[in-house]
Amino acid sequence: MDLTTPNQLETEKELKELVYDVKQKYGVLEIAVIHYIGNFKPGDPLFLTAVSGSHRDETRKALNEIIERVKYELDFKKEEHTEDGTNIIMSGG
């Protein structure tokens, strides 16, 4: 599987804005996100996020929102290569 983005700097900027929005919305202390791009095998880690905050409820809500918004709002293209051909999956952006 190949995971790419057409403009890495723009995607990084949008990710920082998304993190800032979620941090303000839930009042959490910190949010960290790592999203790899490149070539991956099934089961390889490609996304990591962590949220720290004073209360479990807000941190959980912020974590869920970060995951969903990264998945649907940032401009990633995933190409899955199988014996039957290539399946292209586009996300947000």
N, C-alpha and C positions, 0 to 999 in steps of 0.2 A: 504494500500500500504506500502511495505517495501522498503526502500532505503538504500543500503549498498555499501561498497567499500572493496575490498579484503585486502588492506593494507592502513590503514588510514594515517600513517606517510608518506608513499610514495605519496599518493594523495595530502596531505598537502604540501609537498615539490614541487610537480609539479604545484600546484596552485600558490605558491609563485613565481616560475619561470615564469609562464604564466603572472601573474600580473606585474612582473618586465619587461618582454618583451613588453607588451602593454603600460606600462607607458613610457618606452624609445621611442617606436615607435611614440607615439602621443604627447610626451612632456607635459603630464598632471602632475599636482602636486601630486595627491594622488589617490589611488584606494583601496577600501575596499570591501571584499567579505566575505559573510557568507553563507555556504552551509551546511544545517543540514543533518544528516543521522538518520535513525531510522524508526519508524512506523508513518504513516500519514493517515489522512482521506482526501478525495477530498476537495480541497479548502484551505487546510492548507498551510501556508507559509513555504517554505523550501529553498529558495534561495533569497539572498539580495545582491545587489551590488550598490556601489556609487562611482562616479568619480568626482573629483574636478579639475578645471583647469582655465586657464585665458580666454579661448575662447570656446564658445558654440559648434562650429563645431568639434573641436578636442575631447572635452569631450564626445560628442554624439557618435563619431566614436569609441572611446576607450570603451565606455559602450557597444555598439553593439558587438564589437569584444570579449570582456570579456564574454558576455552572450553566444555567439556562440561557443567559444573555450572551455568554461567549459562544455557545453552540449556535445560536440563531442570529446574532447581530454582527459578528465579525466575519470578514470575507475570507473564508477558507475553502479550498477545493481539495476533496479527497478522491483519489483514484484507486479503486480496488482492482487488482489484476488477478483474474482467475483463468482456469482452463477454457471457460466459455467466452472470455474476452475481458474488456475493461468496463467497469461500472463507475461512472463519475457522479459524485455527490457534492452538490454545492450547498454552502450555508450562507447565512445572512449577508451583511455588507451592503 
